[in-house]
Amino acid sequence: MGKWIRLAVALIVIAVLLYLGYAVVQGTFNFLSGADLSAGEPDPMFAEEPELPTRPPELDAEEEQIEHPTLDDYVPEVETPVDKTVEELIEEAKAAA
């Protein structure tokens, strides 16, 4: 007799667990299908800044640019070949120091 009672209790527990599982799945589905994803106000942190239209450079008035010196403008003072040997240059450097 005790065996039949345990079997009946086990079947009732299994049936209750199945019902609870079904209710959880059904409730989750109803919640997700009824959710209004567009509700609420947009987060200002993610707001995109509007693009400001600009004029192409061709339409702007041309402004005169100030001439800047470049490396092409460099003119060395004197360029002569070295007519001294390495030893003479070393001695000259030692004398200057």
C-alpha positions as CSV (number, residue, x, y, z in Angstrom):
1,M,0.0,0.0,0.0
2,G,2.8,2.4,0.8
3,K,4.2,1.8,-2.6
4,W,1.1,3.0,-4.3
5,I,1.0,6.2,-2.2
6,R,4.6,7.0,-3.1
7,L,3.8,6.5,-6.8
8,A,0.7,8.7,-6.6
9,V,2.7,11.5,-4.8
10,A,5.5,11.2,-7.4
11,L,3.0,11.5,-10.2
12,I,1.3,14.5,-8.6
13,V,4.7,16.2,-8.1
14,I,5.7,15.5,-11.7
15,A,2.4,16.9,-12.9
16,V,2.8,20.1,-10.8
17,L,6.4,20.6,-12.1
18,L,5.2,20.2,-15.7
19,Y,2.4,22.7,-15.1
20,L,4.8,25.2,-13.5
21,G,7.3,24.8,-16.4
22,Y,4.5,25.3,-18.9
23,A,3.2,28.4,-17.1
24,V,6.7,30.0,-16.9
25,V,7.3,29.4,-20.7
26,Q,3.8,30.7,-21.6
27,G,4.2,33.7,-19.3
28,T,7.6,34.6,-20.8
29,F,6.3,34.3,-24.3
30,N,3.3,36.5,-23.5
31,F,5.6,39.1,-21.9
32,L,7.9,39.2,-24.8
33,S,5.2,39.3,-27.5
34,G,3.3,42.1,-25.7
35,A,6.4,44.2,-25.1
36,D,6.4,47.6,-26.8
37,L,10.0,48.1,-27.8
38,S,9.4,51.6,-29.1
39,A,8.0,52.9,-25.8
40,G,9.8,55.5,-23.8
41,E,12.1,58.3,-24.8
42,P,15.4,57.8,-26.5
43,D,18.5,58.0,-24.4
44,P,20.2,61.4,-25.0
45,M,23.6,59.8,-24.6
46,F,23.1,57.9,-27.9
47,A,21.5,60.8,-29.8
48,E,23.2,61.5,-33.1
49,E,24.3,65.0,-33.8
50,P,22.8,66.5,-36.9
51,E,25.1,66.9,-39.9
52,L,25.8,70.6,-40.7
53,P,26.0,71.2,-44.4
54,T,29.1,73.0,-45.4
55,R,30.1,74.7,-48.6
56,P,32.7,73.1,-50.9
57,P,36.0,74.9,-50.9
58,E,35.7,75.8,-54.5
59,L,32.7,78.1,-53.7
60,D,34.6,80.0,-50.9
61,A,36.4,83.2,-51.8
62,E,40.0,82.4,-52.5
63,E,42.4,83.9,-49.9
64,E,45.9,84.7,-50.7
65,Q,48.3,82.5,-48.8
66,I,51.4,84.0,-47.2
67,E,54.6,82.7,-48.7
68,H,56.5,80.5,-46.3
69,P,60.1,79.6,-46.7
70,T,60.6,75.9,-47.7
71,L,63.7,73.7,-48.0
72,D,63.7,74.4,-51.7
73,D,64.4,78.1,-50.9
74,Y,67.5,77.2,-48.9
75,V,70.7,78.5,-50.4
76,P,73.9,77.4,-48.7
77,E,76.5,80.1,-48.1
78,V,79.5,78.2,-49.4
79,E,79.7,74.7,-50.8
80,T,83.2,73.6,-51.5
81,P,84.8,70.2,-51.5
82,V,86.8,69.2,-48.5
83,D,90.4,69.5,-49.4
84,K,91.8,68.2,-46.1
85,T,92.5,64.7,-45.0
86,V,90.8,63.0,-42.0
87,E,93.8,63.5,-39.8
88,E,93.9,67.2,-40.6
89,L,90.2,67.5,-39.8
90,I,90.7,65.7,-36.4
91,E,93.6,68.0,-35.5
92,E,91.5,71.0,-36.5
93,A,88.6,69.8,-34.3
94,K,90.9,69.2,-31.3
95,A,92.4,72.7,-31.7
96,A,89.0,74.3,-31.8
97,A,87.9,72.5,-28.7
